[in-house]
Amino acid sequence: MTENAMYDQASGLRRMTQLTSTKVITVTGGKGGVGKTNVTLNMAISMARQGKRVMVLDADLGLANVDVMLGLRAGRNLSHVLSGMCELKDIIVEGPYGVKIVPAASGTQNMAELTTAQHMGLIRAFSTLEEDIDVLLVDTAAGISDMVLSFSRAAQDVVVVVCDEPTSITDAYALIKILSREYDVQRFKIVANMVRSYREGRDLFIKLTRVTERFLDANLELVACIPLDDRVRQSVKRQKLVVEAFPRSPAALALGALANKAAMWPVPQSPGGHLEFFVERLLVNNRRTREVPVGE
């Protein structure tokens, strides 16, 4: 892409961003097993209950499980889109409270190792969507693959889920380090998950910030402490979400509070310097739907 073309695209995004209120949130963790999919889906359901139009993208392209956790049957997934068998709109399934789910493939190694051309194919696929949504939640894979970094860079807010385990803290720091140093992502919202008390969650946050403040130019904000709650495990076995199955449980209340807080996060008035392809697609669609013909 030429310098002029990049400038034109950036200036176009800045103009269009005034016309949209779509929020794009990536939920990641650096490590598997920290509960990021649970956090993502419970946030989605809680936001939908508030009347928000919510879409969840399962971006764990090799080990997808969003549809399974909701007890949904997805006939097609992103692998069919990338192979040209169908369009993105053809694979969307509807979950509880009208939440739209974009399912990925499970147990497919080539989906976890996409080429640059396939990355671009996925980006182009989103340009075909015409869904009107208020919030797009992206549930990433574990680790620091190119796809995880791409989805994190594309978001307006990056939520990092961390547990009080040395490997979780180390992997979260590694993810934040790469995004901060190499891709100029500076703001991270931290969720301390499966903690025994608010104090334990706060201590976990302090452990992480102690390292980031010393070595990185990154801003971390503790946005939630989700308690260790056996009701979460019970709801997963039922293929339900804890905010549905046990709405008054400690974990459900904390996740609901997180969703309320996330709904209030401001949408940036201009896109960042990285490729915000989700935002670009949403901006274009919102501009089309909100343009009023002259004379009306």
C-alpha positions in Angstrom: 0.0 0.0 0.0 1.4 3.4 -1.0 1.9 6.2 1.6 -0.9 8.3 0.0 -3.3 5.3 0.1 -2.5 4.7 3.7 -3.1 8.4 4.5 -6.4 8.4 2.6 -7.5 5.3 4.5 -6.6 6.7 7.8 -8.2 10.1 7.2 -11.3 8.3 5.9 -11.5 6.3 9.1 -11.2 9.4 11.2 -14.1 11.0 9.3 -16.3 8.0 9.5 -15.6 7.2 13.2 -17.8 10.2 14.1 -20.8 8.3 12.8 -20.6 5.1 14.9 -20.9 3.9 18.4 -19.9 0.3 17.8 -17.6 -1.0 20.5 -14.9 -3.6 19.7 -13.4 -5.6 22.6 -10.9 -8.3 22.4 -10.6 -10.7 25.3 -7.3 -12.5 25.6 -5.0 -14.0 28.2 -1.7 -15.2 26.8 -2.3 -18.6 28.4 -5.0 -21.3 28.0 -7.2 -22.2 30.9 -7.6 -18.8 32.4 -11.3 -18.6 31.6 -11.4 -16.0 28.9 -14.1 -17.7 26.9 -16.3 -17.8 30.0 -15.6 -14.1 30.6 -16.4 -13.3 27.0 -19.7 -15.1 26.8 -21.0 -14.0 30.2 -20.2 -10.4 29.2 -22.0 -10.9 25.9 -25.1 -12.3 27.5 -25.1 -9.6 30.2 -24.8 -6.9 27.6 -27.6 -8.4 25.5 -29.8 -8.4 28.5 -29.3 -4.6 28.7 -30.7 -4.4 25.1 -27.3 -4.2 23.4 -26.9 -5.9 20.0 -24.0 -8.1 20.6 -21.8 -10.3 18.3 -19.1 -12.8 19.5 -16.3 -13.8 17.2 -14.7 -17.1 18.2 -11.1 -16.3 17.2 -9.6 -19.4 18.6 -9.4 -20.7 15.0 -7.9 -24.1 15.8 -9.7 -25.1 19.0 -13.0 -23.3 18.9 -15.5 -23.8 21.7 -17.8 -20.8 22.0 -20.7 -22.6 20.2 -20.1 -25.8 22.3 -20.2 -23.9 25.6 -23.6 -22.5 24.6 -25.0 -25.8 23.4 -25.3 -24.6 19.9 -24.9 -26.6 16.7 -23.0 -24.7 14.0 -23.3 -26.4 10.6 -20.6 -24.2 9.1 -17.7 -22.1 10.5 -14.9 -19.8 9.4 -13.1 -22.6 7.6 -15.9 -22.8 5.2 -15.7 -19.0 4.6 -12.0 -19.1 4.0 -12.4 -22.0 1.5 -15.0 -20.0 -0.4 -17.9 -22.4 0.3 -20.0 -19.6 1.8 -20.0 -16.0 3.0 -19.6 -14.9 6.6 -23.3 -14.1 7.0 -24.1 -17.8 6.2 -22.3 -19.2 9.3 -23.7 -16.9 12.0 -25.8 -18.6 14.6 -28.0 -17.0 17.3 -27.3 -17.7 20.9 -29.2 -16.7 24.1 -30.8 -13.2 24.1 -30.1 -12.8 20.5 -26.4 -12.8 20.7 -24.9 -13.5 17.3 -22.0 -16.0 17.2 -19.4 -16.3 14.5 -18.1 -19.9 15.0 -14.6 -21.1 14.2 -13.3 -24.6 13.4 -12.2 -27.0 16.1 -9.4 -29.6 15.7 -8.3 -28.2 12.4 -4.5 -27.4 12.4 -4.5 -25.4 9.2 -7.0 -23.0 10.7 -4.5 -22.3 13.5 -1.7 -21.6 11.0 -3.2 -19.2 8.5 -1.1 -17.7 5.8 -0.9 -13.9 5.2 -3.2 -14.3 2.3 -5.7 -16.2 4.5 -5.5 -13.5 7.1 -6.4 -11.0 4.5 -9.2 -13.3 3.3 -10.7 -13.3 6.8 -10.5 -9.5 6.9 -12.2 -9.2 3.6 -14.9 -11.6 4.8 -15.9 -9.1 7.5 -16.5 -6.5 4.8 -19.5 -8.5 3.6 -21.3 -8.3 7.0 -24.3 -6.1 7.2 -25.2 -6.8 10.8 -26.2 -3.9 13.0 -24.3 -4.4 16.2 -23.4 -2.3 19.3 -20.7 -4.5 20.6 -18.3 -7.0 19.0 -16.5 -9.3 21.5 -13.5 -11.2 20.2 -12.5 -14.4 22.1 -8.9 -15.1 21.1 -6.8 -18.2 21.2 -4.2 -18.7 23.9 -0.6 -17.7 23.2 1.0 -14.9 21.2 0.4 -16.1 17.6 0.1 -13.6 14.7 -3.7 -14.0 14.8 -4.0 -13.2 18.5 -1.8 -10.1 18.0 -3.9 -9.1 14.9 -7.2 -9.3 16.8 -5.8 -7.5 19.8 -4.4 -4.7 17.6 -7.8 -4.5 15.8 -9.7 -3.8 19.0 -10.6 -0.6 20.7 -10.2 -2.3 24.1 -8.0 -5.2 25.1 -9.1 -7.2 28.1 -6.4 -9.5 29.5 -7.7 -12.3 31.7 -5.2 -13.4 34.4 -5.2 -16.1 37.1 -3.0 -16.2 40.2 -0.6 -18.6 38.7 3.1 -17.8 37.8 2.6 -19.1 34.2 -0.5 -17.0 33.7 1.2 -13.8 35.0 4.3 -14.5 32.9 2.3 -15.2 29.7 0.1 -12.2 30.2 3.2 -10.0 30.6 4.7 -11.5 27.5 1.5 -10.6 25.5 1.4 -7.1 26.9 5.1 -6.6 26.2 4.8 -7.5 22.5 1.6 -5.5 21.9 3.1 -2.5 23.7 6.6 -2.5 22.3 6.0 -3.7 18.8 2.4 -2.6 18.0 2.0 0.5 20.1 -1.0 -0.8 22.1 -0.7 1.0 25.4 -4.0 0.5 27.3 -4.9 -2.9 28.8 -7.9 -3.8 31.0 -7.1 -6.6 33.4 -9.5 -9.1 34.8 -8.3 -11.1 37.8 -10.2 -14.4 37.4 -10.9 -17.3 39.8 -9.6 -15.4 42.8 -10.6 -16.2 46.4 -11.2 -12.5 47.4 -11.0 -9.0 46.1 -7.7 -8.6 48.0 -6.2 -11.6 46.2 -7.3 -10.1 42.8 -5.8 -6.8 43.8 -2.5 -8.5 44.8 -2.4 -10.3 41.5 -2.9 -7.0 39.6 0.0 -5.5 41.7 2.3 -8.4 40.7 1.6 -7.7 37.1 1.9 -4.0 37.2 5.1 -4.2 39.3 6.8 -5.7 36.2 5.0 -3.7 33.5 5.7 -0.3 35.2 9.4 -1.2 35.4 10.0 -2.3 31.9 7.1 -1.1 29.7 5.3 2.0 28.7 1.8 0.6 29.2 -1.3 1.5 31.2 -3.0 -1.3 33.1 -6.4 -0.9 34.7 -8.0 -3.5 37.0 -11.6 -3.7 35.8 -12.8 -6.9 37.6 -12.0 -9.5 40.2 -14.1 -12.6 39.4 -14.3 -14.9 42.4 -13.6 -18.6 42.3 -17.1 -20.1 42.2 -18.1 -23.7 41.7 -21.3 -22.5 40.1 -19.2 -21.6 37.0 -18.1 -25.2 36.6 -21.6 -26.5 37.2 -23.0 -24.2 34.5 -20.3 -25.2 32.0 -21.4 -28.9 32.5 -24.9 -27.9 31.7 -23.8 -25.9 28.6 -25.2 -22.8 30.2 -23.6 -19.6 31.3 -23.4 -18.8 35.0 -25.2 -15.4 34.6 -28.1 -17.5 33.2 -28.0 -20.6 35.4 -27.0 -19.0 38.7 -27.6 -15.3 38.3 -27.2 -14.5 42.0 -23.9 -16.4 42.4 -20.8 -14.4 43.3 -19.2 -15.0 39.9 -22.4 -14.1 38.0 -22.7 -10.8 39.9 -19.0 -9.9 39.2 -19.3 -10.8 35.5 -22.5 -8.7 35.3 -20.8 -5.8 36.9 -17.9 -6.1 34.4 -20.4 -6.1 31.5 -22.0 -3.0 32.9 -18.6 -1.3 33.2 -17.6 -2.4 29.7 -20.8 -0.9 28.2 -19.7 2.5 29.5 -16.2 2.4 28.0 -16.0 5.2 25.5 -15.5 4.5 21.8 -12.4 6.3 20.6 -13.2 9.3 18.4 -10.4 8.3 16.0 -8.8 4.9 15.1 -5.3 4.1 16.1 -2.3 3.7 13.9 -2.8 0.0 13.6 -5.2 -1.9 11.2 -8.6 -1.7 12.9 -10.3 -3.8 10.3 -13.3 -4.5 12.4 -13.8 -0.9 13.1 -13.3 0.0 9.4 -16.0 -2.4 8.4 -18.4 -1.3 11.1 -17.8 2.4 10.3 -18.6 1.9 6.6 -21.8 0.1 7.4 -22.9 2.7 9.9 -22.2 5.5 7.5 -24.3 3.8 4.8 -27.3 3.3 7.1 -27.1 6.7 8.7 -26.7 8.9 5.5 -29.8 10.9 4.9 -30.6 12.0 1.3 -30.5 15.7 0.6 -33.9 17.3 0.9 -35.2 14.9 3.7 
